[in-house]
Amino acid sequence: MVHAIRRDRSFRRRVTVTAAVSGLLLSMPTAVSAEAPAPRGWVEKTMARMTLEEKVGQLFTTYAYGASADSDKAADVTRNRSWLGVDNARQAIDKYHLGGVIYFAWSDNLQNPKQVASLSNGLQQAALGQPAEVPLLVSTDQEHGIVQRLGPPATQFAGNMALGASGSERDAREAGKIAGQELRAVGINQNFAPVADVNVNPANPVIGVRSFSSDPKLAADLTEAQVRGYQSGGAGVVATAKHFPGHGDTDVDSHVGLPVITHTLEQWREIDAPPFRRAVDTGIGAIMTGHIQFPELDPTGDPATLSKPIMTGLLRDEIGYDGVVVTDSLSMAGVRETYPDEDVPVKALQAGVDMLLMPPDLDTAYNAVLEAVAEGELTEKRIDRSVRRILTLKQQGIVKRPFASPYGVDETVGSPAHLRAAQRITDRTTTLVKNDDRVLPLADDARSVLVTGWGEATTSQLTALIGKRGVTAASHYTGTNPGAATVAAAAAEARGHDCVVVVTNGAGANPGQSALVNALIETGKPVVTVAVGTPYDIARYPEAVTHLATYSYREGALESATRVLFGEVRPRGRLPVTIPRADDPDKPLFPLGHGLSYRH
């Protein structure tokens, strides 16, 4: 990230946003050189003219409904009034002096790249029109894999665990760089990624393939690579490592409950901390908290987000991080079980957090912080400490370049070069776990293939990709947890084909998937199982003799799997996690680093 510049107040007032990118035309200011250094003291001068209300507003990031900053659509206005007490995002910025905005598809923010760029520019225009003239942190969760907000035509990657299977720091960095460039092209300047959690619990319901690996060193190496990629050059975005102090050994989803991690302090230092330490050493822009209990780190029972021993004692003091700390969503159950909603933002700030993400009632949270200052629970000096960190982060690459260029969207987002790079990287991730009968690569006599199993869109896409290889391919979707009749129907259809490819995802929680695999094996037809989620599924159907792990059901991962099926590329991925036996979890079925290839 390059250093920022300040446009003086009189110049800023003369800037008008005049051109239209999908409805909003941007005439970018040209009177200030993009290469000029930021004037010294911008942060302090800005803070000196801010009111307490403006400072407190900088601590909050939230969402607003609508595809444009000043949406007047009836549905958007109704939802915004209910959620924020205003009509649209522009009015929310006026009312609360927001420090950041986050985008989601369900809030109608992400329709297409040009619309997103237009929305971003409208929001920045609103923020820079405020007396404090501070641009926004515009964020989203573009982790890739199962969590991605900006869909096609933006370039899609298979996700963290797939990168862990390749083990390539170069690929992880390139994926981060491409993602960062495309996000910045549409005006998103902060990515809530990478996930730095070390997934050592196969039953983890919320992290799983979002993690690079169960190996702390590999997770740390790839976290560093992704941070460097996201934040590379003037076109980069602020990277945000999550979820500190580490969400990798949970069996509860913090969206719906409060997970408890029983690691000792030494185990935390050995397992959970390394990726976060590496992110800090690499110069990461922000770190996100996790709503998890960690009794050995803080015996009070407070979730980490609200824990001073964790946020200040470990993150600030032990690891030495003095950058921006942002909470995970304060609407999640994991942070709302212990204290009332109005107490949570105050306790988070007391713990050492800087930015408060998506409180369930913004007006309540905003006024709770102001009231805490008035009553002495928080001092303005404490508020200043967080605002100074936030403004410093914004100065490093956002102040000088708050707007999306109208010319950068089409040439950057989903460019042919980016798409080729994504497929090349994904082709190095598919893992051949078993090939006992040497079914793969498929022989020429496999002229008719049945694709069945999990995921209606997935089985359909995989069928189409296989059909492009000059074979007859049929799709038979069986659902997430097929019953006996559905299993019997799929097995009956399989008898009319030369080979069966069966897709699984979450077989541990859905025994019907294992029953399907076993019934297909009993037909005597060659069966290739393909796990498109976590790689642990094979433990639920160990009788399968031919098995691929893709870690993703994105189209690029399915294309890569198809190429491996037909021998167009050699499988090169290695398991980034240990797969334990289902009947004895203390014993490995396949170890970390396992992976087969083809002999030539």
C-alpha positions in Angstrom: 0.0 0.0 0.0 1.4 3.4 -0.9 1.3 6.4 1.3 -1.7 8.7 0.9 -2.0 12.4 0.2 -4.4 15.0 1.5 -6.4 17.2 -0.7 -7.0 20.5 1.1 -10.5 21.4 2.2 -11.1 24.1 -0.4 -10.0 21.9 -3.2 -12.2 19.1 -1.9 -15.3 21.3 -1.9 -14.7 22.1 -5.6 -14.5 18.4 -6.6 -17.7 17.2 -8.1 -18.5 13.7 -9.2 -19.8 14.2 -12.7 -19.6 11.1 -15.0 -21.5 7.9 -15.1 -20.3 4.5 -14.4 -23.5 2.4 -14.6 -25.5 5.4 -13.6 -22.8 7.6 -11.9 -20.2 9.4 -13.9 -16.9 10.1 -12.2 -14.7 12.9 -13.1 -11.6 12.0 -11.1 -9.7 14.9 -9.5 -6.5 15.6 -11.5 -5.1 18.6 -9.7 -3.1 16.4 -7.3 -0.5 14.0 -8.4 -1.1 10.4 -7.5 2.6 10.1 -6.7 2.8 13.0 -4.4 3.7 12.1 -0.8 1.1 12.5 2.0 1.7 15.7 3.9 3.0 15.0 7.4 0.5 15.5 10.1 -2.6 14.7 8.1 -3.9 12.3 10.8 -3.4 14.8 13.6 -4.8 17.8 11.7 -7.9 15.8 10.7 -8.4 14.6 14.3 -8.1 18.2 15.6 -11.1 19.4 13.6 -13.3 16.4 14.4 -16.1 16.5 16.9 -16.5 13.6 19.4 -19.6 12.5 17.4 -17.5 12.3 14.2 -14.7 10.4 16.0 -17.2 7.9 17.4 -18.7 7.4 13.9 -15.3 6.4 12.6 -15.4 3.4 14.9 -18.4 1.9 13.1 -18.7 -0.2 10.0 -22.2 -1.4 8.9 -24.3 -2.1 5.8 -27.1 -0.3 4.1 -29.6 -1.6 1.6 -29.5 -0.5 -2.0 -27.5 -0.6 -5.2 -26.7 3.1 -5.0 -25.7 5.5 -2.3 -28.9 7.5 -2.5 -31.3 4.7 -3.4 -35.0 5.7 -3.3 -36.4 2.3 -4.1 -39.4 1.7 -1.9 -38.0 -1.7 -0.7 -34.6 -0.2 0.2 -36.1 2.8 1.9 -38.4 0.6 4.0 -35.5 -1.7 5.1 -33.1 1.1 5.7 -35.6 3.0 7.9 -36.2 -0.2 9.9 -32.5 -0.9 10.2 -30.8 2.5 10.3 -33.6 5.0 10.8 -32.8 6.7 7.4 -33.7 6.2 3.8 -30.3 5.2 2.3 -26.6 4.9 2.8 -25.9 8.5 2.1 -28.2 9.6 4.9 -26.6 7.0 7.2 -23.2 8.5 6.6 -24.6 12.0 7.3 -26.3 10.8 10.5 -23.6 8.6 12.0 -20.3 9.8 10.3 -19.5 6.2 9.5 -15.9 5.0 9.3 -16.8 2.1 7.0 -19.4 0.3 5.0 -19.6 -3.4 4.2 -21.2 -5.0 1.1 -23.4 -8.1 0.8 -25.5 -9.5 -2.0 -28.5 -9.8 0.3 -28.4 -6.1 1.0 -28.5 -5.5 -2.8 -25.0 -4.0 -2.9 -23.4 -6.4 -5.4 -25.3 -6.7 -8.7 -22.5 -6.3 -11.2 -19.0 -4.7 -11.2 -20.0 -1.4 -12.7 -22.8 -1.0 -10.3 -20.5 -1.8 -7.4 -18.0 0.8 -8.6 -20.8 3.4 -8.9 -22.1 2.6 -5.4 -18.5 2.9 -3.9 -18.0 6.2 -5.6 -21.3 7.5 -4.4 -20.5 6.5 -0.8 -17.1 8.0 -0.9 -18.5 11.3 -2.3 -20.9 11.3 0.7 -18.2 10.7 3.2 -15.8 13.3 1.7 -18.7 15.8 1.7 -18.8 15.6 5.5 -16.9 18.4 7.5 -14.2 15.9 8.5 -13.6 14.9 4.9 -12.5 11.3 5.7 -13.0 8.6 3.1 -14.6 5.3 4.0 -13.2 1.8 4.5 -15.3 -0.1 2.0 -15.2 -3.8 2.8 -16.5 -7.2 2.0 -15.7 -10.9 2.6 -14.0 -12.1 -0.5 -12.3 -15.1 0.9 -13.1 -17.2 -2.2 -14.3 -20.8 -2.0 -17.5 -21.0 0.0 -17.3 -17.4 1.2 -17.2 -14.9 -1.6 -19.4 -11.8 -2.1 -18.3 -10.5 -5.5 -19.4 -13.2 -8.0 -18.7 -13.7 -11.7 -17.6 -12.0 -13.9 -15.1 -11.4 -11.1 -12.3 -14.0 -11.0 -13.2 -16.9 -8.7 -10.7 -19.0 -6.8 -11.2 -22.3 -5.0 -10.4 -21.0 -1.6 -7.9 -21.3 1.2 -7.8 -25.1 1.8 -7.3 -25.6 -2.0 -4.3 -23.3 -1.8 -3.1 -25.3 1.2 -3.3 -28.4 -1.0 -1.0 -26.8 -3.6 1.3 -25.6 -0.8 2.5 -22.8 -3.1 3.2 -19.4 -1.5 3.6 -18.0 -5.0 0.2 -19.2 -6.0 -1.4 -17.9 -2.8 0.3 -14.5 -3.3 -0.9 -14.3 -6.9 -4.4 -15.2 -6.0 -4.4 -12.5 -3.4 -3.0 -9.9 -5.8 -5.6 -10.7 -8.4 -8.4 -10.5 -5.9 -7.1 -7.3 -4.4 -6.8 -5.6 -7.9 -10.4 -6.6 -8.8 -11.8 -5.5 -5.5 -10.0 -2.1 -5.7 -11.3 -1.7 -9.3 -14.9 -1.6 -8.0 -14.0 0.7 -5.1 -13.7 -1.9 -2.3 -10.5 -1.1 -0.4 -10.7 -3.6 2.5 -11.0 -7.3 2.3 -12.0 -9.3 5.4 -9.5 -12.0 4.4 -7.4 -14.1 4.7 -8.8 -16.6 7.3 -5.7 -17.3 9.5 -7.4 -20.0 11.6 -5.6 -23.3 11.8 -8.4 -26.0 11.3 -7.4 -28.8 13.6 -10.9 -29.9 14.3 -12.5 -31.9 11.4 -16.0 -31.3 13.0 -15.5 -27.5 12.8 -18.9 -26.3 11.4 -17.8 -22.7 10.4 -14.2 -22.7 9.3 -13.3 -26.0 7.5 -12.2 -25.2 4.0 -11.9 -21.5 4.8 -8.6 -22.5 6.6 -5.4 -23.1 4.7 -4.4 -26.1 6.8 -4.2 -27.9 10.1 -0.4 -27.3 10.0 0.4 -24.0 11.8 3.5 -23.4 9.7 1.8 -24.0 6.3 -1.1 -21.8 7.5 1.4 -19.1 8.5 3.3 -19.3 5.2 0.2 -18.9 3.1 -1.3 -16.2 5.4 1.8 -14.2 4.8 1.7 -14.8 1.1 -2.0 -13.8 0.9 -1.4 -10.6 2.9 1.5 -9.6 0.6 -0.8 -10.3 -2.4 -3.8 -8.4 -1.2 -1.7 -5.4 -0.1 0.7 -5.3 -3.0 1.2 -2.0 -4.8 -1.1 1.0 -5.2 -3.9 -1.2 -6.5 -4.0 -3.4 -3.4 -6.5 -3.5 -0.6 -6.3 -3.7 3.2 -6.0 -7.3 4.2 -7.7 -8.4 7.5 -6.6 -11.7 9.1 -9.3 -13.4 11.0 -10.5 -14.7 13.6 -8.1 -13.8 16.4 -7.1 -15.6 18.7 -8.0 -18.5 16.4 -11.3 -20.2 15.4 -9.8 -23.5 14.2 -10.7 -25.9 17.0 -14.4 -25.2 17.5 -17.4 -27.5 17.1 -19.9 -24.6 17.5 -20.7 -22.0 14.9 -20.2 -18.5 16.5 -23.0 -17.2 14.3 -25.5 -19.2 16.4 -23.6 -19.9 19.7 -20.5 -19.2 21.7 -17.8 -21.7 21.0 -15.3 -22.7 23.7 -11.7 -23.6 22.8 -9.8 -25.5 25.5 -6.2 -25.0 24.2 -3.7 -24.1 26.9 -1.6 -20.9 26.5 1.3 -22.9 25.2 -1.0 -24.8 22.7 -2.3 -21.4 21.5 1.2 -20.2 21.0 2.1 -23.3 19.0 -1.1 -23.9 17.0 -3.3 -20.8 16.8 -0.9 -17.9 17.0 1.7 -18.5 14.2 -0.4 -17.2 11.3 -1.4 -14.1 13.2 2.2 -13.4 14.2 3.2 -13.8 10.6 0.5 -11.5 9.4 1.6 -8.8 11.9 5.2 -9.2 10.9 4.2 -8.8 7.3 2.5 -5.5 7.9 -1.1 -6.5 7.7 -3.6 -3.6 7.7 -6.2 -5.0 10.1 -7.0 -8.0 12.3 -10.6 -9.3 13.0 -11.6 -10.8 16.3 -13.4 -14.1 16.9 -16.4 -14.5 19.1 -15.0 -17.4 21.0 -14.4 -18.3 24.7 -10.8 -19.2 25.5 -10.7 -20.0 29.2 -7.0 -20.6 29.4 -6.4 -17.2 27.9 -9.1 -15.4 29.8 -10.8 -17.3 32.7 -13.6 -14.7 33.0 -15.7 -16.4 30.3 -15.8 -13.2 28.2 -15.7 -13.9 24.4 -12.4 -12.9 22.9 -13.9 -9.8 21.2 -14.6 -8.4 24.7 -11.5 -9.7 26.5 -8.8 -7.3 27.5 -6.4 -10.1 28.4 -6.7 -11.4 24.8 -7.1 -8.2 22.7 -4.6 -6.2 24.6 -2.6 -8.7 26.6 -1.9 -11.1 23.7 -2.6 -9.2 20.5 -1.2 -5.8 21.5 1.4 -6.6 24.1 2.7 -10.2 23.3 2.4 -10.2 19.5 3.1 -6.4 19.3 0.3 -5.4 17.0 -0.6 -1.7 17.0 -2.8 -1.6 13.9 -6.6 -1.6 13.5 -8.5 -4.4 15.2 -12.1 -4.9 13.9 -14.7 -7.1 15.5 -16.5 -9.8 13.7 -20.2 -8.9 13.3 -21.7 -7.8 16.5 -25.0 -9.3 15.4 -23.7 -12.8 15.8 -24.9 -14.9 18.8 -21.4 -15.6 20.0 -20.9 -12.0 21.2 -24.5 -11.4 22.4 -24.9 -14.2 25.0 -22.9 -12.6 27.9 -23.9 -8.9 27.9 -26.7 -6.7 26.6 -26.3 -5.2 23.1 -25.7 -1.7 24.4 -22.8 -2.9 26.6 -21.0 -4.9 23.9 -19.5 -2.0 21.9 -18.2 -0.3 25.0 -16.7 -3.5 26.4 -15.0 -4.2 23.0 -13.4 -0.8 23.0 -12.3 -1.3 26.6 -10.8 -4.6 25.6 -8.6 -2.9 22.9 -10.7 -3.2 19.7 -10.9 -0.2 17.3 -13.7 -0.8 14.8 -17.2 -2.2 15.6 -18.7 -4.2 12.8 -22.5 -4.5 12.2 -24.0 -4.0 15.7 -27.5 -5.3 15.8 -28.8 -1.8 16.4 -26.5 0.9 15.1 -28.3 3.8 16.9 -28.1 2.0 20.2 -24.4 1.1 19.8 -23.4 4.6 18.6 -25.1 6.4 21.4 -23.9 3.8 24.0 -20.3 4.8 23.1 -21.1 8.5 23.4 -22.8 7.9 26.7 -19.8 5.9 28.0 -17.6 8.8 27.3 -20.0 11.2 29.0 -20.1 9.0 32.1 -16.4 8.3 32.2 -16.5 4.5 31.3 -14.5 5.5 28.2 -12.3 8.6 27.8 -12.0 10.7 24.7 -8.3 9.8 24.8 -9.2 6.2 24.4 -11.5 7.0 21.5 -8.7 9.1 20.0 -6.3 6.1 20.1 -8.6 4.0 17.9 -9.5 6.9 15.6 -5.8 7.6 15.1 -5.2 4.0 14.1 -8.1 4.1 11.7 -7.1 7.3 10.1 -3.5 6.1 9.8 -4.7 3.0 7.9 -6.8 5.2 5.6 -3.9 7.5 4.9 -1.9 4.5 3.7 -3.5 4.2 0.2 -7.1 5.3 0.6 -7.0 9.0 1.2 -5.2 9.7 -2.0 -7.3 7.2 -4.0 -10.8 6.9 -2.6 -12.6 6.5 -5.9 -12.9 3.7 -8.4 -11.7 4.7 -11.9 -14.4 4.4 -14.5 -11.9 2.9 -16.8 -10.6 0.1 -14.5 -13.7 -2.0 -14.1 -14.0 -3.8 -17.5 -10.2 -4.1 -18.1 -9.5 -5.5 -14.6 -12.5 -7.5 -13.3 -12.5 -11.0 -14.7 -9.8 -10.2 -17.3 -8.7 -13.1 -19.5 -5.3 -13.0 -17.9 -6.8 -13.3 -14.4 -9.1 -16.1 -15.4 -6.2 -18.1 -16.9 -4.2 -17.6 -13.8 -7.0 -18.7 -11.6 -7.4 -22.0 -13.5 -3.7 -22.6 -13.6 -3.5 -22.2 -9.8 -6.6 -24.4 -9.3 -5.2 -27.1 -11.5 -2.4 -27.5 -8.9 -4.8 -28.1 -6.0 -6.9 -31.2 -6.9 -5.8 -34.1 -4.7 -5.9 -37.7 -5.7 -6.4 -39.4 -2.3 -7.0 -43.0 -3.5 -6.6 -44.8 -6.9 -6.3 -48.4 -5.7 -7.8 -50.0 -8.9 -6.0 -47.5 -11.2 -9.4 -46.3 -12.5 -7.9 -42.9 -13.1 -7.2 -41.5 -15.5 -10.4 -42.8 -17.2 -9.8 -45.3 -19.9 -11.1 -44.9 -23.4 -13.7 -47.5 -22.8 -15.5 -45.3 -20.2 -17.8 -43.9 -22.9 -20.8 -43.4 -20.6 -20.5 -41.6 -17.2 -23.2 -41.0 -14.6 -22.6 -38.0 -12.4 -24.6 -38.2 -9.1 -24.6 -37.1 -5.5 -24.6 -33.8 -3.7 -25.4 -30.3 -5.2 -27.9 -29.9 -8.0 -25.8 -27.1 -9.7 -22.6 -29.0 -9.0 -23.7 -32.3 -10.5 -25.1 -30.4 -13.5 -21.9 -28.5 -14.0 -19.7 -31.5 -13.6 -21.9 -33.4 -16.1 -21.5 -30.7 -18.7 -17.7 -30.5 -18.2 -17.4 -34.3 -18.6 -19.6 -34.2 -21.6 -17.3 -31.8 -23.4 -14.7 -34.7 -23.4 -16.5 -36.6 -26.0 -18.3 -39.0 -23.7 -22.0 -39.4 -22.9 -22.7 -37.9 -19.5 -25.9 -38.0 -17.5 -26.7 -36.2 -14.2 -28.7 -37.7 -11.3 -28.9 -35.3 -8.4 -29.7 -37.1 -5.1 -29.7 -34.3 -2.5 -27.8 -33.5 0.6 -28.9 -36.6 2.6 -30.6 -39.1 0.3 -33.0 -41.6 1.6 -33.2 -45.3 0.7 -35.5 -44.9 -2.3 -33.3 -42.1 -3.8 -30.2 -44.2 -3.2 -31.8 -47.3 -4.9 -32.9 -45.2 -7.9 -29.3 -43.8 -8.4 -27.8 -47.3 -8.1 -30.3 -48.6 -10.7 -29.4 -45.9 -13.1 -25.7 -46.5 -12.5 -26.0 -50.0 -13.9 -26.6 -48.6 -17.4 -23.3 -46.6 -17.5 -19.6 -47.5 -17.8 -18.5 -45.4 -14.8 -19.9 -43.4 -12.0 -18.7 -40.1 -10.5 -20.3 -39.4 -7.2 -20.1 -36.0 -5.5 -20.1 -35.6 -1.7 -20.1 -32.6 0.6 -20.5 -33.0 4.4 -20.9 -36.8 4.5 -20.1 -36.8 8.2 -23.3 -35.0 9.0 -25.4 -36.6 6.2 -25.2 -40.5 6.3 -27.3 -40.8 3.2 -24.2 -39.7 1.2 -22.2 -42.6 2.5 -25.1 -45.0 1.8 -25.2 -43.7 -1.7 -21.5 -44.3 -2.3 -21.7 -47.8 -0.8 -24.7 -48.7 -3.0 -23.0 -47.5 -6.1 -19.9 -49.6 -5.2 -22.1 -52.6 -4.9 -23.2 -52.2 -8.6 -19.7 -53.4 -9.6 -19.3 -50.3 -11.8 -16.1 -48.2 -11.4 -16.9 -45.5 -8.9 -15.0 -42.2 -8.5 -15.9 -40.3 -5.3 -15.2 -36.5 -5.4 -15.4 -34.5 -2.1 -16.1 -30.9 -3.0 -16.1 -29.6 0.5 -13.8 -30.6 3.3 -11.6 -33.6 2.5 -12.8 -35.6 5.5 -15.7 -37.2 3.7 -13.6 -40.3 2.6 -13.5 -41.4 6.3 -17.3 -42.0 6.0 -17.0 -44.3 3.0 -13.5 -45.9 3.3 -14.5 -48.7 1.0 -14.3 -46.3 -2.0 -11.2 -47.2 -4.0 -10.9 -44.0 -6.2 -11.2 -40.6 -4.5 -10.5 -37.0 -5.4 -10.6 -34.0 -3.1 -11.2 -30.6 -4.7 -12.0 -28.5 -1.5 -14.4 -26.4 -3.6 -17.5 -26.7 -5.8 -16.6 -23.6 -7.8 -16.5 -24.0 -11.5 -12.7 -23.8 -11.7 -12.4 -26.6 -9.1 -14.8 -28.8 -11.1 -12.9 -28.0 -14.3 -9.7 -29.0 -12.6 -11.2 -32.3 -11.3 -12.5 -33.1 -14.8 -9.0 -32.5 -16.2 -7.6 -34.9 -13.6 -10.3 -37.5 -14.4 -9.3 -37.6 -18.0 -5.5 -37.3 -17.5 -5.3 -33.8 -19.1 -3.4 -32.7 -16.0 -1.6 -34.7 -13.3 -3.1 -34.5 -9.8 -0.6 -32.4 -7.8 -2.4 -31.5 -4.6 -1.4 -32.8 -1.2 -3.7 -33.0 1.8 -3.3 -29.9 3.9 -5.0 -31.6 6.8 -4.9 -35.0 8.4 -8.0 -37.1 7.7 -8.8 -39.1 10.9 -10.6 -42.5 10.8 -14.3 -42.1 11.5 -14.4 -45.1 13.9 -11.2 -43.9 15.8 -10.5 -40.2 15.4 -7.2 -40.5 17.2 -5.8 -42.6 14.3 -5.1 -41.1 10.9 -6.7 -42.5 7.8 -4.6 -40.3 5.5 -1.8 -38.1 6.9 -1.1 -34.5 6.2 0.8 -34.2 3.0 -0.6 -37.4 1.4 -1.4 -37.2 -2.3 -1.0 -39.5 -5.3 -0.2 -38.7 -9.0 -0.1 -40.6 -12.3 2.8 -42.5 -13.6 3.8 -41.8 -17.1 
